[in-house]
Amino acid sequence: MAASASRVFVSHLAGIAVFDPNGDQVGRVRDLVATLRVQRRPPRLLGLVVELSTRRRIFLPMTRVTGIETGQVITTGVLNVRRFEQRPTERLVLGEMLDRRVRLIETDEEVTVLDVAVQQLPARRDWEIDRVFVRKGKGGTFRRKGETLTVEWSAVDGFSVEEHGQGAESLLATFEQLRPADLANVLHHLSPKRRAEVAAALDDDRLADVLEELPEDDQIEILGKLKEERAADVLEAMDPDDAADLLAELPEDDKERLLTLMQPDDAADVRRLMAYEERTAGGLMTTEPIVLRPDATVADALARVRQQDLSPALAAQVYVCRPPDETPTGKYLGTVHFQRLLRDPPYTLVSSILDDDLQTLAPETALPQVAGFFATYDMVAAPVVDEGGSLLGAVTVDDVLDHMLPDDWRETEFHQEEQEEGEPRAVG
């Protein structure tokens, strides 16, 4: 999202065109999707409901919106064309928030919501609804008189999630700030029914992050209770290596059906990983490291490293290869470490500061040898290169640890927390 993005009232977004990076129109905005939070905190904007030329309405996450400009929305060009289905914790901004009767907290006066404004948070990609435009006086379709004013979201009552009760919406709002591993701990201790309810209410990216932190049995149980198209969406949002590990535990028919429902590029990455033995460099690696061409600059590399979705391990270095840029690449030339990027001028070509002496891992390298490599060279990530010299992916230290620890290490961790606290941290 452009750093200069300013506050936008949602009524100005209704019906505007949505374009891909090439300037081709892909549809029009029909609504916005938000999730409410406790203690009158501003709702988080999850994405847009976009109507395609075929009349199908799809969900466009805000993470795939690169710009909101006068009369248009610009996207990354990556669209999931499955039909939009509203989830229990989601609110349609145009459809459910406007024309609603709410109360001004300071005066206890009832007002009608005419519009709400969204704004991007500084230095982040998250968007929030932070202002409400209201009219005083009694409601009604034909009543247009009355003083209008714009107030902070926290100044009105009638929207926010109730803090009491056991609905999935309230539980999710309460644990919104938890790290994925901590939220996984919460889910692990819920009853199967409550676990399914909460999992169904999480958005795809959040659920994908949480699944990666859960024991295998919980992963299979949750995935099995999702609708197949939703399950495929969540698998797409997971790291390819984690998705491959999870699919490998499913019956062959279920596995193939889910792979068929996934986007072709995502499914291809997962299939490629599933071809390797699990406890090898090929089975451990991710197919989505940062890959740059030799003519890229330090500035280009730092821009890629700054991407919010990258794990610290993957952001620790970039891999320089001849085209094509996506794995499997052209010839692998070497690695540039993050610290080196910080030491050189922005205009420096990455090809001039390569670490080309670092050994690479072959995809069939066994787990003990992979672990020895990390210990020997003090690395947090390592390139996996085939016999032809093409970069296949990268292994990160967290995946090595995950596979070297006992199979039940997550169960052991959760059990230890129970003993320390006297009872599970989860509620429900």
Beta strands, then each sheet from edge to edge (+ up, - down):
strand 1: 8-9
strand 2: 17-19
strand 3: 25-35
strand 4: 44-51
strand 5: 57-61
strand 6: 65-69
strand 7: 72-75
strand 8: 90-92
strand 9: 101-104
strand 10: 109-120
strand 11: 127-136
strand 12: 148-152
strand 13: 156-157
strand 14: 291-292
strand 15: 317-321
strand 16: 332-337
strand 17: 381-385
strand 18: 391-396
sheet 1: 1+ 10- 9+ 13-
sheet 2: 1+ 10- 11+ 4- 3+ 2- 7- 6+
sheet 3: 1+ 10- 11+ 12-
sheet 4: 1+ 10- 11+ 4- 5+
sheet 5: 1+ 10- 11+ 4- 3+ 8-
sheet 6: 14+ 15+ 16-
sheet 7: 17+ 18-
end
